[in-house]
Amino acid sequence: MTQESRPTALATLDTHVAGEPARIVLNAAELLRGETPGARREDLLTRQSWIRTGLMREPRGHRDMFGVIVVPPSDPATADVGAVYMEHDGCPMTCGHGTIGLVSAIIERGIVPGLERADTVRVEAPGAIIPVAVNRDARGGLASVVLRQPAMRVAARPVLPHPERAGETVAAALLQGPTWVLLVEESELGVAIAETATERLLELVRSLRGSVLAWLETRPSELGADASEAAQHLAGSPIGILGAPTRDDCAVRTFVGFGERSIDRSPCGTAVSALVALRASDGELAPGDWIGIEAVSGERFDAAIAEHPADGNVAAHIRGRGYITGQAEFEFDEADPFAEGFEL
């Protein structure tokens, strides 16, 4: 890495959304080439990967850190701000909690001039344009935001080997959107996620990930041309276990793992979108009905159907808010052996 390719410092505004971190990077847009958030994402993955690894991995971050780089939109007529999402091992196309954190920071700290009083913020992600409505309290401050997630649909219902019981199987649901998500009910696994050790739940998620990837290899005709895309995404995308909530104001509790060992502290916007699509497709969620979804942190998102056309694609509304936890200027000394971060 040369001094030309790396500034001495990057400025961030740190937030959390239902306990899940969202580090907003304020001054990295000019370091990424491209006219669209998608093109800048590709540049982040290749030429400028140090931004992601340096901010997401230790010693400046950790395995479960998540980040959003604020970038210009492709066309100001169709979007107000662009976003490039990143984590320790990659760059998702969209992210619900990251979008909530970004818009909360825009409203509370004015990080995008002219948007702090907006009623709606249109966020251009690499995978979609996401409209976000802003709800204010009686004093005009931020109460919550409601984002309309990209549509998802039930693509398949694979029957997979039980992760812990030889000869038994579990019924799962595979959902397709900008990314792919696998959902399994806790009753299928014979666990109660609110009472089960985190490490065991992570091991169940890892096993389910391996099983669905093997299923895709042996049953490619189930998804046709989408099979290779599904396999690529499911190597690291969210896998959710759905269970009974511990809160009276929630209908379901989620445990969501992604990558090899990462856990979403929030209900996970992508997993919630998949849950809404699944419940709507099964006739268990009606238009206009809002449900609370509890996270492993104990906090919640609220969700509802935004649109459910006849083609099976279901768009979800998700309500939540981000809280600012701090701001920082992270330095990148040329002599620092861990300027690009490290992982254990």
N, C-alpha and C positions, 0 to 999 in steps of 0.2 A: 504494500500500500504506500503510495507516495503522498507527500504533503499537499500536492496539487489536488489529489482526489479526496482529501479529508480536511475539514476545518478543524480548528483547535477545540471547538465546543459545539454542542447541540442543546437547544433550549426546549424544555418540555413542561407541560402542565399535567400532573398526575391526577387521575380520577379513579373512583371505583363505582361499579354498577352492580348492586346487590352483592357486593363483596368481591367481584371479579375486577382485576385491574385493567385500566385502559389508559395507557401513557400517550398523551397527545403531543406529537412532535411538531414544533412550531416553525422551524427554520431549515427544514431539509428539502423542501420542494425544489429549490434551485439547484440542488445536487443531482436531481434525477432527470434524465432526458426523456422526452416524449411530450406529445400534445394532449394525451388523454391519461386518466388515472390508470387504465389498463397498460398503456405503454410504460408509464413510470413504474408500475409494479414489476414489469419484466426487467427494467433496468435495475431495480432494487434486488431482484433475484440473481442477477448476473454481475454486472459491472460494479454495483455499489452495495454488495451484500454486507459490508462491514457496518453499515448503518443499523441494519436489523440485528446482526449478531452482537454488535457492541452495546446496543441499548436493551436488547431482550435477554441476553445471557449474563451470567455472572462476570464481573463483580458489580455491574450496574443494574442488572436485572436478575431473573431467575427462571427456572424451567416453566413456570406458569405465568410469566409476564406476557402482556399483550400490548400492542402499540398501534397507533393510528397516525400516519403522516398526513398533515393538512396540505393539499395541493390544489391548484386551480382546476375548475371544471373544464370539460371540453368546449362547452358552449354556454356562456352565461344566460342565454335565453331559456335553456332547459334545466339548468342546475345552478345552485348557489355556491356550492363548495364541493371540492373533490376529496376523496379519502383513499389512501392506500393502507391496507391492514397488514400487520405482521406479527409473528410470534417466533419462538425460539428456533423452530425448525421449518418455517415456511411463511407463505403470504396468502391467506384466504381471499377468495373473490369478494365475499361480503361478510359482515359480522353484525349481528343485532346489538349485542351489548356494547361493542365498539362504537357503533353509530349513536347509541343513546349517550355514551360518554362524551363523544365529540359534540353533539348538539347541546348537551347540558353545559359544556365548557364555552361554546359559542354564546349562549344566552347569558351565562353568569359572568363571564370575563371578557366578552367582546373580542375574542381572538380572531374573528373575521369581521373587519369593519363594516358597519351597516346592517349586520344581521342580528344584533343583540336585542332589537325590539320586534323581530319578525314573529309572525304567527305560524308560519310554515317555513321549514328549511328543507330544500331539495338537495340531498347528498348524492353525488355521483360516485358510486363504488366501481371497481373494475368489472363487477358482475351485473350491475343494475343501477338505475336511478331510484333512490329511496326517498319518498316524501315523508317528512317528519312534522307532525303538528305539535305546537307548543301550548301547554296548559299553564296558566298563571294563577297564583294565589291572589287573595284580596288586595294585597299591597303591590301587585304587579310582578312579584318575584316568581321564579321557576317553581311550579308544582310538580309537573311531570311532562314527559314527552310521549307521543304515540307515533310509532313508525309503522308504515305499511311495508311488510316484508314481501320480497319476490315470491311468486306463486310456487307451490310444491304440489306433488301428486304422489299417490301410492303407485309405485312402479312394479312391485312384486311382494309376495308374502312367503319368503323362504322358510323352510323347516330345517333347522340346524341341529347339529349334535349338542346335547346338553354339556356345558363346560365342565361339570363335576360328576355327572352320573353316566357311566358307560351304558350304552344301549338305549338311553332316553333321548328325547328331542325337545326342542323349544320352538314355538311359533313366533316368528318375527315379522316386522314390516319394514320394507325398504322404500325410502321416499326420495324422489328426484326433484331437484330445484337447481339453483346455481351451484350448489354442492349436493352431495348425497349423504343421507342419514339413515342409520339403522336404529329402530326402536324395538324394545322387548319389555314386556310387562314383568314386574318382579314375581308375580305368581307363577309365571312360566319357569323361572329359575329357582323357585322355592326359597327366596330370601325376602327379608323386609329391609329395604335399603336404609330406612331411618335407624335401624338397630344393627347394621352390619358394618364391620370394620372397613375402613377406606381401602386398605391394601387388598382385601378380598374382592371388593367391588371392582377395583382396577384390574385384578387378575381375570375376573369374569368378562370385563370389557375387552381385554387383550385376546382372550380366547374366542369371544364372539367375532372380533375383527378377523382373526385367522380363519374362522369357520365360514364367514360370509365371503371372504376372498376365495377360499377353496370352492365354495358353491358357485361363484361366478365363473371359475375356470371349468367346472364340470357341467354347468348349465348355461352356457352363453346364449343359447337360443331364447331363454326367458326374457332377456332384455334386448336382443338383437344388436343393432348398431351402437346402442348405448352401453353395452357391457364393458368395453375397454375404458370408457370415461368413468363408469361407476367404480371399477377396480382402482383406477388411478386416484380418485377422490377418497375412497374408503380406506386406503392405506393410512390416512391420517385424519379424516373428517370425523365429526361427532358420532358417537354411539351412545344412546341414551337408555337407561333403565328407568321405567316408570313405576311409581309405587304410591302407597297411601301417604297423605300429608300428615304433618303433626300440627298444622295450623287450621283453625276452624274456617278461615277465609280462603282456603285453597282447596282445589279439587284433586290435585295430584302433586307429587314430589318427584323431582328428577335427580338422577345421578348421571352426569355426562362426562365421558372421558374422550380425549382425542389425542392423536399421536401415540406415543409409546407409554407415557406415564403421566400425562397432564390431565388435570381435573378442572372443569369449569365451576367456579364458585357461585356463579349466577345460574338461573335456570337454562341459560344458553339460548340466545335468540333464534339460532338456526334450528335447534332441537325443538323449541316451542313452536316454530312455524311448521315443522314436520308433525308435531303432536296435533296441532289444529287441523292440518290437512287429513290426518288419520281419523280423528274423531268425527270430522265433518263427513268424510267418505263412508264411515260406518254408521252414520245417522245418530251419533251420540252428542253432537254439538249443533245447535240451530243458529241461524243468522240472528244477530242481535244479542246473543248470550255471551257475557264475559265470564271467564273462569280465572281463578288465581292459580298460579303455578309456583310451588315452593322450591327453593334452591337448597343445596347442601349447607349453605351459609345460614339458612333460616329466613332469608329475605325472599321476596317474591316479584314476579312479573304478573301482569294481567293480560289476557289474550282473548281475541274474538275473531270470528270470520270477517274478513274485509270483502271478499268476493268468492263466490263458489259457482262458476259457470258449469254448463253441462259436460264440458270436456274433461272434468275430473281435477283440473288444476285449482288449488285453493290458496288464496292470498290471505295472510293473517295480519291483524293489527296487534301490536305489542306495546303495552304501556309500562313505563318505568322511569327512572331518573338516575343521573349520575351525581356523585358528590366529589368535590375537589379535595384532594388530600395533600397537595403540595405542589411546588414548582421547583425546577432545578435547571442548572446549566451543567451538563455532563461534559467533562473534559476528555480529550483524546490526545494524550502525549505521545509523540512519535517514538519515544523510548520505552513506552509502557508495553510490556510483553503481552498484556491482556487488553490492549486497545480494541481488539476485535472480539473480546469476550471468550469465555470458555465454558465447558459443561463437564459435569462429573457423571 
